[in-house]
Amino acid sequence: MTNSQEEQPISRKSAWPYVLTSIFFAFICVYLLSIYSTVHWQICTRLASLYPDERIHETALVAESVLSHLLIYRIFAILSCIWAVLSFRGKPKWAGYIALPFALLALACFIIVM
C-alpha cells in the first residue's frame, strides 16, 4: 500500500487572484489619494481664504474629518504590496511581475506627503 499523497505532485495555487487583488488595492489607493489631494488643496485652501479671521466654519471641520478618514489609502498601499509579494508564490511566476508595477505605484502614493 502506498500513500496517495506521496504519489501526487505538489501543485501550487494560481497567482492570478493575488495579482488581481494587488492591482485592485493599488487602484483604490490611487483613487483615495486623488480624493485626498482634492479635499486638501482645493476645498480646505478655499475655506481658509474665505474665512481668514473668523472662527473655523463648520464646513472646514467636516473637510478635516474627511481628510483624516481618507488616510486609509496608506493601508491599501501596504495591502497591494503584500498581495504582490504573495503573487510570486503562485503559478505562473511571471504573473507576479504584472502586479509589481502597480504595487510600486501604490508604494509611491504611500510615500507622498501632502
C-alpha positions in Angstrom: 0.0 0.0 0.0 1.3 3.4 -1.0 0.2 6.7 0.3 -1.7 8.6 -2.4 -0.4 11.9 -1.1 3.2 10.9 -1.8 2.5 9.9 -5.4 0.7 13.2 -6.4 3.0 16.1 -7.2 2.5 19.2 -5.1 0.6 21.8 -7.0 0.9 25.4 -6.3 -2.0 27.7 -6.2 -2.8 30.1 -9.0 -1.2 33.5 -8.8 -4.0 35.3 -10.6 -6.2 36.0 -7.6 -3.3 37.6 -5.8 -2.4 39.7 -8.9 -5.9 40.9 -9.4 -6.3 41.8 -5.7 -3.0 43.6 -5.7 -4.0 45.7 -8.7 -7.4 46.4 -7.2 -5.8 47.6 -4.0 -3.4 49.8 -5.9 -6.2 51.4 -7.9 -8.1 52.1 -4.7 -5.0 53.6 -3.2 -4.5 56.0 -6.1 -8.2 56.9 -6.2 -8.3 57.7 -2.5 -5.1 59.7 -2.8 -6.7 61.8 -5.6 -9.7 62.5 -3.4 -7.4 63.4 -0.5 -5.4 65.8 -2.6 -8.6 67.4 -4.0 -10.0 68.0 -0.5 -6.7 69.1 0.9 -5.6 71.5 -1.9 -8.9 72.8 -3.3 -11.5 72.7 -0.6 -9.5 73.4 2.5 -7.5 76.2 1.0 -10.6 77.8 -0.4 -12.3 77.6 3.0 -9.2 79.1 4.7 -9.3 82.0 2.2 -13.0 82.6 2.7 -12.8 82.7 6.5 -9.4 84.1 7.4 -10.3 86.0 10.5 -13.4 84.2 11.6 -13.6 81.1 13.7 -13.3 77.9 11.7 -16.5 77.3 9.9 -18.4 74.0 10.4 -17.7 73.0 6.8 -14.0 73.3 7.4 -14.3 70.9 10.3 -16.1 68.4 8.1 -13.4 68.7 5.5 -10.7 68.0 8.1 -12.7 65.0 9.2 -12.9 63.7 5.6 -9.1 64.2 5.3 -8.5 62.1 8.4 -10.6 59.3 7.1 -9.0 59.4 3.6 -5.6 58.5 5.1 -6.8 54.9 4.7 -5.2 55.0 1.3 -1.9 54.1 3.0 -3.4 50.8 4.3 -4.4 49.9 0.7 -0.8 50.7 -0.5 0.6 48.2 2.1 -2.0 45.6 1.2 -1.2 46.0 -2.5 2.5 45.4 -1.8 1.7 42.3 0.4 -0.5 40.8 -2.3 2.1 41.5 -5.0 4.7 39.6 -3.0 2.2 36.7 -2.4 1.6 36.5 -6.1 5.2 35.3 -6.6 4.3 32.2 -4.6 1.7 31.1 -7.1 1.8 29.7 -10.6 2.8 31.2 -13.1 5.6 33.2 -11.7 5.5 35.9 -14.4 2.1 36.9 -13.1 3.8 38.4 -10.1 5.7 40.7 -12.4 2.4 42.1 -13.6 1.4 43.1 -10.1 4.7 44.5 -9.2 4.5 47.9 -11.0 1.0 48.5 -9.6 2.3 47.7 -6.1 5.2 50.1 -6.6 2.8 52.8 -7.7 0.8 52.3 -4.6 4.0 52.4 -2.5 4.9 55.7 -4.2 1.5 57.0 -3.2 2.2 55.9 0.4 5.4 57.9 0.4 3.7 61.1 -0.9 3.4 63.7 1.9 0.7 66.3 1.5 
